[in-house]
Amino acid sequence: MAVKVVIPTPLRQYVGKRDAVEVQATTIGEALAHLTAEYGDLRRHLYTEDGRLRSFVNVYLNDEDIRFLQKEQTPLNANDVITIVPSIAGGCARRCICR
Amino acid sequence: MVLNLDPRPLEMIRQHGARDYPNECCGVLFGRAEGENKRVIEAVPLRNLRTDPEKAREVLPLEEPGRESERNRFLIDPREQLRAEKDARARGLDVVGYYHSHPDHPARPSNYDREHAWPWYSYVIVSVVRGEAKELTSWVLTEDRSRFGSEAIEVVG
């Protein structure tokens, strides 16, 4: 079924500058897999190299954090809206990685 | 790439860094993308969720809890962030980046900053030494996520 995925501003450049993309899927995991299969450059920003969703990537299903639902197995209904929200985190350390 | 910063948000970031010392402060930058460059019109202070360890743990657990706290880590509540994005849009502005302070550390991004960064956003860092705001820098993550590139800051207006 068709669901809408809302793309955060910094990632819009990888989906043709659109703010939302429609995908066909029955679970959250499937929706994200289809999204990153179609838009390959998105993948490294959402998933780690070993294929896990990055810890600071929050996914909401109709305003509900999927961590409090069934995570990536959360089932979808037609017209659901998935929102990707980056956690903004950071902090200082001794080692700098600037150029 | 240049980050054009109005004097008011610049002063706001510096004051916030000094006020929250010795903790890290954080906030969001509202403005506009102008081609390759960005212009910051407003800096909005947000709460460092690391000052509430229980809530912070639900959002993003610490990697080394013994060595990490609100003094060397910041975290923005995703719900507060969503609210900020809506506020920006309602005023015809965009979220163009975020700022945070490095208490008693240089204004240089850490590996932890890089691992948690997103492309395109400007990451402004202010170094606060013994309670006084010092150097202020801006950084943009490279496409391959391998490092931060320095972004020139120009104070406008």
gemmi code that builds the backbone of each chain (N, CA, C; Angstrom):
import gemmi

chains = {
    "A": [
        ("MET", (0.837, -1.206, 0.000), (0.000, 0.000, 0.000), (0.871, 1.254, 0.000)),
        ("ALA", (0.283, 2.338, -0.409), (1.074, 3.570, -0.562), (1.120, 4.342, 0.754)),
        ("VAL", (2.337, 4.683, 1.169), (2.511, 5.541, 2.352), (3.432, 6.705, 1.974)),
        ("LYS", (3.343, 7.763, 2.763), (4.157, 8.940, 2.482), (5.337, 8.985, 3.456)),
        ("VAL", (6.513, 9.260, 2.948), (7.680, 9.446, 3.819), (8.111, 10.907, 3.731)),
        ("VAL", (8.091, 11.595, 4.868), (8.506, 13.001, 4.902), (10.020, 13.052, 5.095)),
        ("ILE", (10.693, 13.772, 4.207), (12.161, 13.800, 4.190), (12.665, 15.087, 4.858)),
        ("PRO", (13.592, 14.979, 5.823), (14.108, 16.201, 6.464), (14.967, 17.021, 5.490)),
        ("THR", (15.006, 18.328, 5.717), (15.701, 19.252, 4.799), (17.082, 18.766, 4.339)),
        ("PRO", (17.987, 18.340, 5.253), (19.338, 18.018, 4.775), (19.380, 16.805, 3.836)),
        ("LEU", (18.332, 16.001, 3.824), (18.346, 14.796, 2.975), (17.554, 14.979, 1.678)),
        ("ARG", (16.937, 16.136, 1.517), (16.100, 16.346, 0.317), (16.918, 16.356, -0.964)),
        ("GLN", (18.188, 16.747, -0.846), (19.046, 16.787, -2.025), (19.209, 15.394, -2.654)),
        ("TYR", (18.939, 14.330, -1.899), (19.112, 12.974, -2.431), (17.824, 12.405, -3.034)),
        ("VAL", (16.720, 13.136, -2.904), (15.441, 12.638, -3.437), (14.826, 13.661, -4.390)),
        ("GLY", (15.686, 14.296, -5.179), (15.192, 15.248, -6.175), (14.609, 16.499, -5.559)),
        ("LYS", (15.140, 16.892, -4.389), (14.731, 18.121, -3.684), (13.276, 18.116, -3.242)),
        ("ARG", (12.683, 16.924, -3.175), (11.286, 16.874, -2.723), (11.225, 16.789, -1.209)),
        ("ASP", (10.128, 17.250, -0.615), (10.024, 17.175, 0.851), (9.307, 15.914, 1.318)),
        ("ALA", (8.741, 15.156, 0.365), (8.098, 13.886, 0.724), (8.125, 12.955, -0.478)),
        ("VAL", (8.165, 11.649, -0.193), (8.237, 10.644, -1.246), (7.190, 9.577, -0.932)),
        ("GLU", (6.520, 9.066, -1.950), (5.542, 7.999, -1.717), (6.200, 6.651, -2.014)),
        ("VAL", (6.011, 5.689, -1.107), (6.537, 4.337, -1.354), (5.436, 3.311, -1.079)),
        ("GLN", (5.623, 2.116, -1.670), (4.706, 1.004, -1.436), (5.350, 0.086, -0.409)),
        ("ALA", (4.663, -0.183, 0.709), (5.260, -1.050, 1.737), (4.196, -1.493, 2.734)),
        ("THR", (4.500, -2.591, 3.441), (3.552, -3.066, 4.465), (4.111, -2.900, 5.880)),
        ("THR", (5.436, -2.656, 5.994), (6.027, -2.375, 7.313), (6.963, -1.162, 7.177)),
        ("ILE", (7.332, -0.605, 8.324), (8.281, 0.518, 8.335), (9.606, 0.099, 7.691)),
        ("GLY", (10.100, -1.080, 8.086), (11.383, -1.563, 7.567), (11.358, -1.644, 6.050)),
        ("GLU", (10.234, -2.163, 5.525), (10.100, -2.309, 4.077), (10.055, -0.935, 3.403)),
        ("ALA", (9.356, -0.006, 4.024), (9.251, 1.341, 3.450), (10.638, 1.978, 3.348)),
        ("LEU", (11.439, 1.836, 4.429), (12.778, 2.439, 4.424), (13.694, 1.716, 3.440)),
        ("ALA", (13.501, 0.375, 3.316), (14.318, -0.392, 2.366), (14.001, 0.050, 0.938)),
        ("HIS", (12.724, 0.216, 0.638), (12.358, 0.655, -0.714), (12.859, 2.066, -0.986)),
        ("LEU", (12.749, 2.904, 0.025), (13.195, 4.293, -0.122), (14.695, 4.357, -0.435)),
        ("THR", (15.483, 3.588, 0.341), (16.938, 3.672, 0.149), (17.395, 2.881, -1.079)),
        ("ALA", (16.540, 1.934, -1.547), (16.882, 1.229, -2.793), (16.692, 2.189, -3.968)),
        ("GLU", (15.651, 2.988, -3.901), (15.378, 3.919, -4.988), (16.326, 5.118, -4.960)),
        ("TYR", (16.652, 5.563, -3.761), (17.529, 6.731, -3.627), (18.772, 6.295, -2.844)),
        ("GLY", (19.717, 5.710, -3.565), (20.874, 5.060, -2.954), (21.713, 5.953, -2.053)),
        ("ASP", (21.812, 7.241, -2.391), (22.672, 8.132, -1.608), (22.127, 8.406, -0.211)),
        ("LEU", (20.852, 8.110, -0.014), (20.243, 8.300, 1.315), (20.773, 7.274, 2.306)),
        ("ARG", (21.126, 6.107, 1.774), (21.380, 4.956, 2.622), (22.434, 5.205, 3.698)),
        ("ARG", (23.574, 5.781, 3.294), (24.659, 5.926, 4.288), (24.303, 6.893, 5.407)),
        ("HIS", (23.332, 7.758, 5.169), (22.949, 8.686, 6.235), (21.918, 8.070, 7.184)),
        ("LEU", (21.228, 7.021, 6.743), (20.200, 6.396, 7.584), (20.689, 5.108, 8.232)),
        ("TYR", (21.552, 4.378, 7.520), (22.009, 3.072, 8.011), (23.511, 3.053, 8.255)),
        ("THR", (23.940, 2.233, 9.244), (25.376, 2.034, 9.448), (25.875, 1.082, 8.359)),
        ("GLU", (27.214, 0.909, 8.295), (27.758, 0.037, 7.255), (27.281, -1.394, 7.400)),
        ("ASP", (26.959, -1.824, 8.643), (26.468, -3.206, 8.790), (24.935, -3.285, 8.728)),
        ("GLY", (24.317, -2.263, 8.200), (22.898, -2.361, 7.855), (21.899, -2.076, 8.966)),
        ("ARG", (22.380, -1.491, 10.091), (21.430, -1.130, 11.154), (21.051, 0.337, 11.025)),
        ("LEU", (19.820, 0.629, 11.392), (19.376, 2.019, 11.377), (20.267, 2.798, 12.348)),
        ("ARG", (20.819, 3.921, 11.944), (21.708, 4.686, 12.827), (20.964, 5.092, 14.100)),
        ("SER", (21.712, 5.085, 15.222), (21.063, 5.305, 16.521), (20.416, 6.685, 16.622)),
        ("PHE", (20.916, 7.650, 15.869), (20.376, 9.000, 15.983), (19.340, 9.322, 14.914)),
        ("VAL", (18.912, 8.261, 14.189), (17.832, 8.451, 13.215), (16.520, 8.053, 13.889)),
        ("ASN", (15.624, 9.015, 14.054), (14.322, 8.727, 14.656), (13.295, 8.595, 13.546)),
        ("VAL", (12.452, 7.587, 13.673), (11.407, 7.397, 12.675), (10.058, 7.457, 13.387)),
        ("TYR", (9.206, 8.323, 12.893), (7.875, 8.471, 13.481), (6.826, 7.973, 12.508)),
        ("LEU", (5.849, 7.244, 13.036), (4.696, 6.840, 12.234), (3.516, 7.658, 12.744)),
        ("ASN", (3.019, 8.533, 11.913), (1.910, 9.421, 12.318), (2.171, 10.029, 13.714)),
        ("ASP", (3.341, 10.625, 13.890), (3.713, 11.315, 15.144), (4.046, 10.404, 16.320)),
        ("GLU", (4.123, 9.103, 16.094), (4.466, 8.166, 17.177), (5.854, 7.579, 16.861)),
        ("ASP", (6.761, 7.657, 17.832), (8.116, 7.116, 17.641), (8.021, 5.588, 17.472)),
        ("ILE", (8.607, 5.050, 16.396), (8.461, 3.595, 16.144), (9.158, 2.745, 17.205)),
        ("ARG", (10.080, 3.357, 17.993), (10.721, 2.596, 19.086), (9.694, 2.171, 20.119)),
        ("PHE", (8.577, 2.933, 20.212), (7.532, 2.595, 21.179), (6.395, 1.827, 20.495)),
        ("LEU", (6.567, 1.500, 19.218), (5.608, 0.639, 18.502), (6.330, -0.697, 18.305)),
        ("GLN", (6.388, -1.180, 17.091), (7.108, -2.444, 16.877), (8.357, -2.224, 16.047)),
        ("LYS", (9.006, -1.084, 16.283), (10.237, -0.715, 15.588), (10.083, -0.909, 14.069)),
        ("GLU", (11.094, -1.536, 13.456), (11.018, -1.647, 11.990), (9.946, -2.642, 11.518)),
        ("GLN", (9.463, -3.469, 12.454), (8.394, -4.417, 12.076), (7.005, -3.770, 12.164)),
        ("THR", (6.931, -2.543, 12.565), (5.629, -1.871, 12.702), (4.838, -1.939, 11.391)),
        ("PRO", (3.628, -2.506, 11.438), (2.848, -2.596, 10.190), (2.274, -1.245, 9.765)),
        ("LEU", (2.051, -1.104, 8.475), (1.547, 0.161, 7.920), (0.127, 0.011, 7.399)),
        ("ASN", (-0.596, 1.104, 7.444), (-1.907, 1.176, 6.815), (-1.838, 2.198, 5.681)),
        ("ALA", (-2.757, 2.075, 4.755), (-2.773, 3.015, 3.628), (-2.864, 4.445, 4.158)),
        ("ASN", (-2.155, 5.331, 3.488), (-2.142, 6.769, 3.825), (-1.409, 7.119, 5.120)),
        ("ASP", (-0.689, 6.150, 5.707), (0.147, 6.473, 6.867), (1.229, 7.463, 6.440)),
        ("VAL", (1.692, 8.235, 7.425), (2.779, 9.176, 7.143), (3.979, 8.819, 8.025)),
        ("ILE", (5.101, 8.557, 7.376), (6.351, 8.256, 8.091), (7.209, 9.515, 8.048)),
        ("THR", (7.741, 9.912, 9.207), (8.601, 11.098, 9.249), (9.972, 10.691, 9.781)),
        ("ILE", (11.003, 11.086, 9.062), (12.382, 10.818, 9.514), (12.868, 12.081, 10.218)),
        ("VAL", (13.276, 11.936, 11.486), (13.734, 13.095, 12.249), (15.130, 12.818, 12.796)),
        ("PRO", (16.122, 13.588, 12.369), (17.457, 13.356, 12.911), (17.542, 13.829, 14.358)),
        ("SER", (18.129, 13.013, 15.244), (18.479, 13.522, 16.577), (19.694, 14.392, 16.385)),
        ("ILE", (19.662, 15.580, 16.950), (20.831, 16.438, 16.850), (21.624, 16.255, 18.139)),
        ("ALA", (22.826, 15.716, 17.984), (23.645, 15.393, 19.148), (25.098, 15.703, 18.829)),
        ("GLY", (25.905, 15.851, 19.871), (27.323, 16.078, 19.663), (27.999, 16.323, 20.990)),
        ("GLY", (29.217, 16.826, 20.896), (29.937, 17.115, 22.127), (31.420, 17.084, 21.909)),
        ("CYS", (32.141, 17.621, 22.882), (33.572, 17.770, 22.663), (34.351, 16.536, 23.108)),
        ("ALA", (35.516, 16.391, 22.536), (36.420, 15.303, 22.877), (37.819, 15.821, 22.630)),
        ("ARG", (38.810, 15.051, 23.058), (40.175, 15.539, 22.878), (40.593, 15.547, 21.416)),
        ("ARG", (40.082, 14.556, 20.670), (40.563, 14.403, 19.304), (39.707, 15.213, 18.327)),
        ("CYS", (40.335, 16.096, 17.573), (39.614, 16.883, 16.582), (39.777, 16.221, 15.215)),
        ("ILE", (38.750, 16.356, 14.390), (38.821, 15.713, 13.079), (38.620, 16.728, 11.963)),
        ("CYS", (38.895, 17.987, 12.312), (38.726, 19.011, 11.289), (39.911, 18.970, 10.334)),
        ("ARG", (39.762, 19.601, 9.181), (40.902, 19.636, 8.260), (41.783, 20.842, 8.534)),
    ],
    "B": [
        ("MET", (31.626, 27.890, 0.325), (30.437, 28.045, 1.157), (30.692, 29.048, 2.271)),
        ("VAL", (29.721, 29.891, 2.479), (29.842, 30.918, 3.519), (28.590, 30.895, 4.381)),
        ("LEU", (28.773, 31.051, 5.681), (27.637, 31.204, 6.584), (27.552, 32.679, 6.939)),
        ("ASN", (26.508, 33.322, 6.448), (26.297, 34.735, 6.770), (25.498, 34.810, 8.058)),
        ("LEU", (26.078, 35.472, 9.043), (25.496, 35.469, 10.380), (25.153, 36.907, 10.761)),
        ("ASP", (23.891, 37.143, 11.093), (23.511, 38.473, 11.582), (24.143, 38.669, 12.962)),
        ("PRO", (24.422, 39.909, 13.362), (25.082, 40.137, 14.664), (24.265, 39.629, 15.855)),
        ("ARG", (22.924, 39.697, 15.743), (22.089, 39.312, 16.875), (22.206, 37.811, 17.224)),
        ("PRO", (22.010, 36.914, 16.220), (22.201, 35.500, 16.542), (23.622, 35.169, 16.999)),
        ("LEU", (24.596, 35.884, 16.443), (25.982, 35.643, 16.856), (26.131, 35.915, 18.358)),
        ("GLU", (25.597, 37.041, 18.795), (25.689, 37.416, 20.205), (24.887, 36.442, 21.073)),
        ("MET", (23.734, 36.018, 20.545), (22.869, 35.070, 21.261), (23.600, 33.746, 21.536)),
        ("ILE", (24.320, 33.235, 20.531), (25.054, 31.974, 20.682), (26.152, 32.130, 21.748)),
        ("ARG", (26.866, 33.246, 21.668), (27.963, 33.467, 22.613), (27.437, 33.580, 24.051)),
        ("GLN", (26.344, 34.320, 24.196), (25.770, 34.491, 25.545), (25.237, 33.174, 26.101)),
        ("HIS", (24.600, 32.385, 25.207), (24.049, 31.096, 25.644), (25.168, 30.166, 26.116)),
        ("GLY", (26.270, 30.168, 25.359), (27.414, 29.330, 25.723), (27.960, 29.701, 27.093)),
        ("ALA", (28.057, 31.016, 27.352), (28.597, 31.497, 28.629), (27.623, 31.189, 29.767)),
        ("ARG", (26.327, 31.363, 29.495), (25.294, 31.171, 30.519), (25.230, 29.710, 30.981)),
        ("ASP", (25.361, 28.777, 30.045), (25.211, 27.360, 30.397), (26.523, 26.707, 30.834)),
        ("TYR", (27.630, 27.427, 30.751), (28.927, 26.904, 31.189), (28.817, 26.440, 32.642)),
        ("PRO", (29.352, 25.318, 33.101), (30.268, 24.428, 32.370), (29.557, 23.341, 31.555)),
        ("ASN", (28.227, 23.441, 31.405), (27.542, 22.465, 30.558), (27.606, 22.904, 29.093)),
        ("GLU", (27.337, 21.958, 28.205), (27.231, 22.303, 26.796), (25.859, 22.903, 26.548)),
        ("CYS", (25.823, 23.967, 25.772), (24.524, 24.518, 25.370), (24.254, 24.084, 23.935)),
        ("CYS", (23.008, 24.213, 23.495), (22.677, 23.882, 22.113), (21.463, 24.677, 21.661)),
        ("GLY", (21.325, 24.793, 20.362), (20.189, 25.531, 19.815), (20.122, 25.354, 18.315)),
        ("VAL", (19.089, 25.978, 17.742), (18.815, 25.805, 16.317), (18.996, 27.139, 15.598)),
        ("LEU", (19.389, 27.070, 14.331), (19.622, 28.273, 13.529), (18.543, 28.399, 12.458)),
        ("PHE", (17.803, 29.486, 12.509), (16.778, 29.759, 11.496), (17.362, 30.717, 10.466)),
        ("GLY", (17.022, 30.482, 9.209), (17.504, 31.392, 8.177), (17.053, 30.971, 6.810)),
        ("ARG", (17.912, 31.237, 5.825), (17.578, 30.906, 4.443), (18.809, 30.375, 3.737)),
        ("ALA", (18.564, 29.421, 2.828), (19.636, 28.978, 1.945), (19.678, 29.974, 0.806)),
        ("GLU", (20.884, 30.466, 0.510), (21.042, 31.409, -0.602), (22.079, 30.816, -1.541)),
        ("GLY", (21.618, 29.950, -2.449), (22.532, 29.227, -3.347), (23.425, 28.318, -2.524)),
        ("GLU", (24.730, 28.453, -2.698), (25.707, 27.653, -1.953), (25.810, 28.093, -0.488)),
        ("ASN", (25.422, 29.348, -0.244), (25.606, 29.918, 1.091), (24.325, 29.851, 1.914)),
        ("LYS", (24.483, 30.127, 3.201), (23.301, 30.191, 4.068), (23.364, 31.496, 4.856)),
        ("ARG", (22.183, 31.969, 5.212), (22.135, 33.158, 6.050), (21.369, 32.814, 7.317)),
        ("VAL", (21.951, 33.135, 8.462), (21.296, 32.876, 9.747), (20.664, 34.172, 10.235)),
        ("ILE", (19.367, 34.107, 10.453), (18.633, 35.299, 10.877), (18.341, 35.245, 12.373)),
        ("GLU", (18.193, 34.030, 12.892), (17.861, 33.893, 14.304), (18.486, 32.622, 14.890)),
        ("ALA", (18.982, 32.742, 16.107), (19.470, 31.557, 16.839), (18.511, 31.327, 18.000)),
        ("VAL", (17.944, 30.134, 18.074), (16.953, 29.850, 19.116), (17.532, 28.833, 20.102)),
        ("PRO", (17.734, 29.235, 21.363), (18.276, 28.291, 22.352), (17.303, 27.143, 22.597)),
        ("LEU", (17.826, 25.929, 22.678), (17.011, 24.765, 23.027), (17.646, 24.115, 24.252)),
        ("ARG", (16.871, 23.246, 24.891), (17.366, 22.599, 26.105), (18.333, 21.470, 25.737)),
        ("ASN", (19.426, 21.356, 26.479), (20.299, 20.189, 26.334), (19.660, 19.048, 27.110)),
        ("LEU", (19.118, 18.074, 26.372), (18.388, 16.971, 27.007), (19.302, 16.105, 27.890)),
        ("ARG", (20.626, 16.233, 27.696), (21.564, 15.469, 28.548), (21.487, 15.907, 30.016)),
        ("THR", (20.872, 17.079, 30.280), (20.703, 17.483, 31.680), (19.581, 16.674, 32.337)),
        ("ASP", (18.851, 15.903, 31.547), (17.807, 15.008, 32.053), (18.162, 13.588, 31.581)),
        ("PRO", (19.119, 12.938, 32.294), (19.697, 11.685, 31.794), (18.666, 10.604, 31.447)),
        ("GLU", (17.589, 10.508, 32.232), (16.588, 9.455, 31.971), (15.923, 9.642, 30.612)),
        ("LYS", (15.490, 10.879, 30.372), (14.821, 11.168, 29.097), (15.804, 11.024, 27.935)),
        ("ALA", (17.025, 11.513, 28.166), (18.028, 11.465, 27.106), (18.312, 10.018, 26.697)),
        ("ARG", (18.320, 9.130, 27.698), (18.621, 7.728, 27.423), (17.585, 7.112, 26.484)),
        ("GLU", (16.341, 7.545, 26.616), (15.276, 7.021, 25.737), (15.500, 7.431, 24.284)),
        ("VAL", (16.079, 8.626, 24.106), (16.259, 9.145, 22.747), (17.541, 8.606, 22.125)),
        ("LEU", (18.635, 8.729, 22.865), (19.933, 8.295, 22.330), (20.844, 7.926, 23.502)),
        ("PRO", (20.992, 6.609, 23.782), (21.819, 6.209, 24.924), (23.267, 6.666, 24.749)),
        ("LEU", (23.943, 6.932, 25.864), (25.358, 7.292, 25.821), (26.175, 6.062, 25.483)),
        ("GLU", (27.330, 6.291, 24.852), (28.189, 5.159, 24.487), (29.082, 4.756, 25.657)),
        ("GLU", (29.587, 5.739, 26.389), (30.432, 5.466, 27.557), (29.927, 6.320, 28.719)),
        ("PRO", (28.848, 5.866, 29.399), (28.199, 6.708, 30.409), (29.139, 7.273, 31.462)),
        ("GLY", (30.198, 6.557, 31.837), (31.113, 7.053, 32.851), (31.893, 8.281, 32.409)),
        ("ARG", (32.037, 8.412, 31.116), (32.873, 9.500, 30.583), (32.061, 10.597, 29.906)),
        ("GLU", (30.759, 10.382, 29.818), (29.945, 11.348, 29.090), (28.857, 11.917, 29.992)),
        ("SER", (28.636, 13.216, 29.872), (27.572, 13.860, 30.640), (27.191, 15.140, 29.904)),
        ("GLU", (26.336, 15.962, 30.571), (25.933, 17.222, 29.946), (27.107, 18.200, 29.822)),
        ("ARG", (28.258, 17.828, 30.433), (29.419, 18.725, 30.315), (30.192, 18.512, 29.025)),
        ("ASN", (30.038, 17.335, 28.427), (30.728, 17.138, 27.149), (29.833, 16.506, 26.082)),
        ("ARG", (28.519, 16.496, 26.320), (27.589, 15.977, 25.329), (26.338, 16.840, 25.307)),
        ("PHE", (25.780, 17.009, 24.119), (24.456, 17.637, 24.048), (23.547, 16.780, 23.197)),
        ("LEU", (22.260, 16.955, 23.446), (21.256, 16.217, 22.684), (20.009, 17.089, 22.646)),
        ("ILE", (19.426, 17.210, 21.464), (18.198, 17.992, 21.334), (17.021, 17.022, 21.261)),
        ("ASP", (16.000, 17.295, 22.052), (14.805, 16.460, 22.055), (14.166, 16.502, 20.665)),
        ("PRO", (13.999, 15.354, 20.001), (13.445, 15.367, 18.640), (12.090, 16.068, 18.554)),
        ("ARG", (11.324, 16.011, 19.643), (10.008, 16.679, 19.605), (10.174, 18.198, 19.622)),
        ("GLU", (11.164, 18.666, 20.396), (11.437, 20.101, 20.428), (11.945, 20.567, 19.059)),
        ("GLN", (12.695, 19.657, 18.447), (13.249, 19.946, 17.138), (12.155, 20.047, 16.067)),
        ("LEU", (11.199, 19.118, 16.133), (10.072, 19.162, 15.193), (9.296, 20.461, 15.345)),
        ("ARG", (9.141, 20.869, 16.629), (8.428, 22.111, 16.907), (9.187, 23.310, 16.305)),
        ("ALA", (10.502, 23.281, 16.465), (11.332, 24.371, 15.933), (11.206, 24.433, 14.412)),
        ("GLU", (11.196, 23.262, 13.768), (11.074, 23.238, 12.302), (9.743, 23.832, 11.864)),
        ("LYS", (8.694, 23.494, 12.606), (7.374, 24.045, 12.267), (7.360, 25.562, 12.464)),
        ("ASP", (7.963, 26.033, 13.569), (8.037, 27.478, 13.837), (8.753, 28.192, 12.692)),
        ("ALA", (9.873, 27.599, 12.256), (10.660, 28.217, 11.180), (9.805, 28.331, 9.919)),
        ("ARG", (9.161, 27.221, 9.567), (8.341, 27.219, 8.342), (7.228, 28.247, 8.417)),
        ("ALA", (6.598, 28.342, 9.607), (5.478, 29.283, 9.779), (5.940, 30.723, 9.557)),
        ("ARG", (7.230, 30.974, 9.769), (7.755, 32.332, 9.585), (8.475, 32.502, 8.257)),
        ("GLY", (8.310, 31.506, 7.379), (8.932, 31.597, 6.053), (10.429, 31.383, 6.083)),
        ("LEU", (10.931, 30.736, 7.152), (12.370, 30.478, 7.266), (12.627, 28.973, 7.245)),
        ("ASP", (13.893, 28.597, 7.157), (14.289, 27.189, 7.200), (15.220, 26.965, 8.377)),
        ("VAL", (15.287, 25.719, 8.838), (16.343, 25.349, 9.773), (17.588, 25.122, 8.924)),
        ("VAL", (18.590, 25.977, 9.108), (19.798, 25.866, 8.277), (20.964, 25.232, 9.038)),
        ("GLY", (20.777, 24.996, 10.334), (21.842, 24.363, 11.096), (21.573, 24.390, 12.582)),
        ("TYR", (22.597, 24.011, 13.337), (22.491, 23.957, 14.804), (23.770, 24.503, 15.406)),
        ("TYR", (23.693, 24.929, 16.649), (24.926, 25.364, 17.325), (25.056, 24.633, 18.652)),
        ("HIS", (26.285, 24.521, 19.120), (26.522, 24.013, 20.469), (27.849, 24.565, 20.977)),
        ("SER", (28.069, 24.418, 22.294), (29.306, 24.945, 22.867), (30.253, 23.809, 23.235)),
        ("HIS", (31.528, 24.117, 23.259), (32.552, 23.198, 23.760), (33.171, 23.861, 24.998)),
        ("PRO", (32.689, 23.497, 26.198), (33.257, 24.118, 27.407), (34.713, 23.692, 27.620)),
        ("ASP", (35.586, 24.680, 27.748), (37.017, 24.444, 27.956), (37.640, 23.510, 26.912)),
        ("HIS", (37.133, 23.624, 25.703), (37.687, 22.864, 24.580), (37.674, 23.755, 23.347)),
        ("PRO", (38.549, 23.475, 22.385), (38.572, 24.309, 21.185), (37.260, 24.166, 20.392)),
        ("ALA", (36.989, 25.153, 19.534), (35.787, 25.126, 18.700), (36.045, 24.278, 17.455)),
        ("ARG", (36.383, 23.015, 17.707), (36.664, 22.077, 16.612), (35.768, 20.868, 16.798)),
        ("PRO", (35.209, 20.341, 15.695), (34.291, 19.203, 15.844), (35.023, 17.942, 16.302)),
        ("SER", (34.373, 17.187, 17.153), (34.932, 15.927, 17.628), (34.464, 14.802, 16.713)),
        ("ASN", (35.053, 13.649, 16.906), (34.611, 12.473, 16.172), (33.149, 12.167, 16.479)),
        ("TYR", (32.775, 12.398, 17.731), (31.382, 12.179, 18.147), (30.449, 13.131, 17.390)),
        ("ASP", (30.890, 14.386, 17.214), (30.096, 15.349, 16.435), (29.885, 14.814, 15.017)),
        ("ARG", (30.962, 14.314, 14.429), (30.882, 13.855, 13.032), (29.949, 12.651, 12.895)),
        ("GLU", (30.084, 11.699, 13.829), (29.265, 10.483, 13.743), (27.780, 10.801, 13.828)),
        ("HIS", (27.453, 11.916, 14.507), (26.039, 12.244, 14.697), (25.570, 13.379, 13.798)),
        ("ALA", (26.354, 13.708, 12.796), (26.023, 14.869, 11.965), (25.240, 14.476, 10.721)),
        ("TRP", (24.595, 15.496, 10.177), (23.848, 15.337, 8.924), (24.484, 16.219, 7.871)),
        ("PRO", (24.338, 15.812, 6.601), (24.920, 16.673, 5.560), (24.136, 17.983, 5.463)),
        ("TRP", (24.682, 18.918, 4.766), (24.059, 20.201, 4.421), (23.951, 21.184, 5.584)),
        ("TYR", (23.523, 20.725, 6.777), (23.381, 21.639, 7.907), (24.727, 22.305, 8.232)),
        ("SER", (24.660, 23.548, 8.731), (25.846, 24.196, 9.295), (25.878, 23.882, 10.787)),
        ("TYR", (27.031, 23.425, 11.259), (27.207, 23.153, 12.689), (28.134, 24.217, 13.273)),
        ("VAL", (27.545, 25.126, 14.031), (28.333, 26.199, 14.633), (28.788, 25.744, 16.020)),
        ("ILE", (30.055, 25.938, 16.305), (30.602, 25.568, 17.621), (31.232, 26.802, 18.247)),
        ("VAL", (30.890, 27.056, 19.517), (31.547, 28.147, 20.233), (32.348, 27.544, 21.385)),
        ("SER", (33.594, 27.927, 21.450), (34.434, 27.486, 22.562), (34.197, 28.427, 23.745)),
        ("VAL", (33.945, 27.847, 24.918), (33.731, 28.680, 26.115), (34.816, 28.307, 27.122)),
        ("VAL", (35.703, 29.271, 27.390), (36.843, 29.005, 28.261), (36.629, 29.711, 29.601)),
        ("ARG", (36.588, 28.907, 30.664), (36.341, 29.433, 32.022), (35.153, 30.418, 32.043)),
        ("GLY", (34.088, 30.043, 31.330), (32.863, 30.832, 31.376), (32.783, 31.964, 30.368)),
        ("GLU", (33.833, 32.128, 29.570), (33.832, 33.230, 28.611), (33.841, 32.697, 27.173)),
        ("ALA", (32.873, 33.172, 26.360), (32.791, 32.706, 24.968), (33.993, 33.214, 24.187)),
        ("LYS", (34.651, 32.296, 23.480), (35.850, 32.686, 22.715), (35.608, 32.422, 21.232)),
        ("GLU", (36.404, 31.517, 20.669), (36.353, 31.268, 19.232), (35.012, 30.666, 18.808)),
        ("LEU", (34.532, 31.074, 17.620), (33.283, 30.546, 17.086), (33.525, 30.109, 15.640)),
        ("THR", (33.191, 28.868, 15.330), (33.484, 28.317, 14.002), (32.232, 27.638, 13.439)),
        ("SER", (32.257, 27.336, 12.135), (31.132, 26.621, 11.524), (31.661, 25.514, 10.618)),
        ("TRP", (30.928, 24.412, 10.574), (31.386, 23.199, 9.896), (30.255, 22.545, 9.127)),
        ("VAL", (30.630, 21.914, 7.991), (29.636, 21.160, 7.210), (30.217, 19.774, 6.952)),
        ("LEU", (29.395, 18.755, 7.161), (29.837, 17.364, 6.958), (30.070, 17.111, 5.468)),
        ("THR", (31.143, 16.377, 5.140), (31.374, 16.032, 3.728), (30.383, 14.941, 3.320)),
        ("GLU", (30.153, 14.831, 2.014), (29.177, 13.880, 1.461), (29.401, 12.439, 1.911)),
        ("ASP", (30.671, 12.041, 2.012), (30.954, 10.641, 2.364), (31.014, 10.433, 3.880)),
        ("ARG", (30.645, 11.456, 4.655), (30.594, 11.411, 6.118), (31.974, 11.266, 6.763)),
        ("SER", (33.068, 11.375, 5.992), (34.383, 11.080, 6.557), (34.941, 12.210, 7.411)),
        ("ARG", (34.519, 13.456, 7.158), (35.058, 14.569, 7.943), (34.175, 15.803, 7.803)),
        ("PHE", (34.536, 16.819, 8.599), (33.869, 18.111, 8.518), (34.742, 19.063, 7.720)),
        ("GLY", (34.126, 19.839, 6.863), (34.842, 20.916, 6.195), (34.529, 22.221, 6.903)),
        ("SER", (35.534, 23.071, 7.023), (35.339, 24.360, 7.676), (34.504, 25.270, 6.772)),
        ("GLU", (33.604, 26.016, 7.371), (32.755, 26.945, 6.615), (33.062, 28.365, 7.094)),
        ("ALA", (33.350, 29.259, 6.152), (33.672, 30.635, 6.540), (32.440, 31.317, 7.122)),
        ("ILE", (32.655, 32.144, 8.152), (31.562, 32.902, 8.749), (31.749, 34.380, 8.402)),
        ("GLU", (30.701, 34.989, 7.886), (30.742, 36.437, 7.663), (29.620, 37.077, 8.449)),
        ("VAL", (29.981, 38.065, 9.250), (28.963, 38.761, 10.036), (28.390, 39.863, 9.153)),
        ("VAL", (27.083, 39.822, 8.968), (26.428, 40.766, 8.054), (25.460, 41.664, 8.824)),
        ("GLY", (25.090, 42.745, 8.213), (24.045, 43.607, 8.761), (24.532, 44.545, 9.834)),
    ],
}
model = gemmi.Model(1)
for chain_id, residues in chains.items():
    chain = gemmi.Chain(chain_id)
    for i, (resn, *xyz) in enumerate(residues, 1):
        res = gemmi.Residue()
        res.name, res.seqid = resn, gemmi.SeqId(i, " ")
        for name, pos in zip(("N", "CA", "C"), xyz):
            atom = gemmi.Atom()
            atom.name, atom.element = name, gemmi.Element(name[0])
            atom.pos, atom.b_iso = gemmi.Position(*pos), 0.0
            res.add_atom(atom)
        chain.add_residue(res)
    model.add_chain(chain)
structure = gemmi.Structure()
structure.add_model(model)
structure.setup_entities()
